[in-house]
Every structure is written in structure tokens, then in C-alpha cells.
Amino acid sequence: MARTKKKLTKRIIALIVCAAFIVFLALVAFGLQIAFWVSDSTIRCIQPDYEMQELDLDGELDYELLYRQTGLTKIGIERALKKGEAGKNLIKQIQADFFEPHEVKNDQVAPYACTDYIEKHVANIFLEDGDIIVTSATHISFVRIGHAGMVTDERYGNVLEANAYGTYSKIGKIQYFTNRVNFMVLRPNPEMISPDVVQDVVKYAKTSLLDIPYEGLAGVVTSKNDIKKTQCAHIVWWAYKQFGIDLDSNGGAMVVPYDLAHSAYLQPVQVFGFDLDELWK
């Protein structure tokens, strides 16, 4: 009888522990879902709270005014003006998209994971090989992991990217970024990275960094200094690291798009949907 009671007691304890564990997992799942909903509700495409002005692109340029009106830095404005009338027209289109109200749409791509879009593709500045594109418009629960890519052919808007489990790194298109709620075009600082090195990085990326399996936690479940598996920011970081340039702004085990956005080696060219002063904070 005593033995039977002991067995029953052990079973009851085991059931209680099991039930408590299930409740704990349910609470964690519910908490992650709540955080996911909150993150979805707070993301927005930041737009000017001041009036759109007619731009004078022929006289003396006020780069601060142009930045406030277009999200283009001096680098971006000068890059456009080198193209003559086509560049001026692009600046004006970028300004129109910059001021236009945009509807935010949430596309759930996995449990607790979502990408945030707007209703259209906006105009982007002329690209140059080696440019890096970052966005914060992807989140897992409340964590904004974002996305990143590197321009490999400026003529066609080709971008090296690694973006989802079950896929492999590939050459995609800039349009994968231009309908996100925000994005930044960044360029390698020519005072720190020579154009020749940038071209070497791009050539290496196109010949050696395609068809690599995706791993969202590359740098955690795999070594950061290994390219057998990769993710969006890791593959961009890896390409430049092979030529002695470390774009990871905090030097942690895992490099993420936020780290690229804060790299001292990179300069903003175009800002869309981010706060113009804080950028990605």
C-alpha cells in the first residue's frame, strides 16, 4: 500500500512538473505573440512633418535643405547631378516619394516573424558597385533584425543577399528593398576604402559567395569566421572582411544589419523611412 502511494505521489509530482512546464511554454509563446503584435503596431514609415518645397538644382546648392527634402545626402545629390537632367528628374521623384503618405503593410513570413512593407516601390538613388543597403523592416517578435544586401552590378540594380531558411545566397534586385517601410543606401567611404578594393570585393562576392545555405544565426550556431552557412549581414561583412575591412561596428559574435548601419567605414547616400537625424537608433 505504501509503495502504491509512493508511486502515485511520484506520478502526481511528475504531472505537476509537466503541466507547469507546458504552462511556462504557453506563457512564453503568448508573450512573444503579444510583443510581435506590439512591434507590428508601432512600425511606421517616418515622413516629414514640414512642407515640400520646390527644389532649385541649378543655382548654389543647400545640401542641408536638400537632405531634409529628399533624404539624399550631399553624396547622393552629387551622384545624381553627374547624370545631368536624368539625375535632376530622379531627385525630384525621390522627393515626391519622400513626402507622399505611405500605407504600412505587415507580411508575416513565419511564426513571430514579419516583414513590413509600404504600398509601392519608391525611387532609389543611382547605385554604385559595393554600395550596401540596410533596412530595419523585418522583426522576430519585438526584435528588429532587419535585412541587408550589397550592390554587385550598379547597371541592373543587382544585389547580393541571403534572406530565408531553405534558400541559398543569390543575386537579387534592389526592388527587394525599395518597398520596405524604410531603407538606407550606404557607400564605402573612399577615404578609408579605395575604389580598387571595392571592385575586388564585388568581384569576389559574385564569384565566391553564391549558393551558400542560409542560417539566420550564423555567428552563433556557426562560427562568424566561417562561410559554410550565412545570413544577410554576415555575407556582406564576410565579403569586405576578406580584404581587411571589418564592417561590424560592435565586433560581436554575430553581425546584423544594425551593425552595418553604424559602421565607420560606410557613409549614408539615401535615407528613406528612417528619422533623418537619428537614422537607425
Helices and strands as residue ranges (DSSP letters): H 2-42, H 63-70, H 74-81, H 85-99, E 104-110, E 113-118, E 132-135, E 138-140, E 143-144, E 147-153, E 158-161, E 170-173, G 174-176, E 183-188, H 195-208, H 232-241, H 257-261, E 266-272
